[in-house]
């Protein structure tokens, strides 16, 4: 159903040739939630992960990119980069 909505809205294919997926939406939710809360355990619980180590990928991102995408967050954490599904 998600794919069908994206196709009908003309948003399924990215300019790079890649395709959007429900996983991209889930990933964006996780990164944004961690970016705003800095609480990896909360994100882990919201995603239904049994181990926080599975969730730790969402704690590595480029703050400058996230600030452009989501706006500034007070005391945003420092980090490396993450591969966004944009």
C-alpha positions as CSV (number, residue, x, y, z in Angstrom):
1,X,0.0,0.0,0.0
2,X,2.9,2.4,0.9
3,X,4.6,1.7,-2.5
4,X,1.3,2.3,-4.3
5,X,0.8,5.7,-2.6
6,X,4.3,6.7,-3.5
7,X,3.9,5.6,-7.1
8,X,0.6,7.5,-7.5
9,X,2.1,10.6,-5.9
10,X,5.1,10.4,-8.3
11,X,7.5,10.0,-5.3
12,X,8.6,6.4,-5.6
13,X,11.6,6.9,-7.9
14,X,14.4,9.2,-6.7
15,X,16.5,11.3,-9.1
16,X,19.4,8.9,-8.5
17,X,17.3,6.0,-9.8
18,X,16.9,4.5,-6.3
19,X,13.4,3.8,-4.9
20,X,11.8,4.9,-1.7
21,X,10.5,2.3,0.7
22,X,8.7,1.9,4.0
23,X,12.1,1.1,5.5
24,X,13.2,4.6,4.5
25,X,10.3,6.1,6.4
26,X,11.0,4.0,9.4
27,X,14.7,5.0,9.3
28,X,13.8,8.7,9.0
29,X,11.5,8.4,12.0
30,X,14.2,6.7,14.1
31,X,16.9,9.2,13.2
32,X,14.6,12.2,13.8
33,X,13.4,10.8,17.1
34,X,16.9,10.1,18.3
35,X,18.1,13.6,17.0
36,X,15.4,15.3,19.1
37,X,15.5,13.1,22.2
38,X,19.0,11.8,22.3
39,X,17.5,8.7,23.9
40,X,18.6,5.6,22.1
41,X,16.6,3.4,24.5
42,X,13.4,5.2,23.7
43,X,14.0,4.8,19.9
44,X,14.8,1.1,20.4
45,X,11.6,0.6,22.2
46,X,9.5,2.5,19.6
47,X,11.0,0.5,16.8
48,X,10.5,-2.8,18.7
49,X,14.1,-3.8,18.7
50,X,15.0,-6.5,21.2
51,X,18.6,-5.2,21.5
52,X,19.7,-1.6,21.7
53,X,22.7,-2.5,19.6
54,X,20.4,-2.9,16.6
55,X,19.2,0.6,17.1
56,X,22.6,2.2,17.5
57,X,22.9,2.8,13.7
58,X,20.4,5.6,14.2
59,X,22.8,7.4,16.6
60,X,25.4,8.1,13.9
61,X,24.5,11.0,11.6
62,X,25.7,14.3,10.3
63,X,24.2,17.1,12.5
64,X,24.5,19.7,9.9
65,X,22.4,17.6,7.4
66,X,19.8,16.8,10.1
67,X,19.5,20.5,11.0
68,X,18.9,21.3,7.4
69,X,16.3,18.5,7.1
70,X,14.5,18.8,10.5
71,X,15.5,22.2,11.9
72,X,17.7,23.1,14.8
73,X,17.5,21.1,18.1
74,X,18.9,22.5,21.3
75,X,22.0,20.6,22.3
76,X,22.0,18.3,19.3
77,X,24.5,15.5,19.6
78,X,27.7,15.3,17.5
79,X,28.1,12.4,15.2
80,X,29.4,10.9,12.0
81,X,27.2,10.5,9.0
82,X,24.2,8.3,8.1
83,X,23.0,7.2,4.7
84,X,19.6,8.9,4.4
85,X,16.9,7.5,2.1
86,X,16.1,10.9,0.5
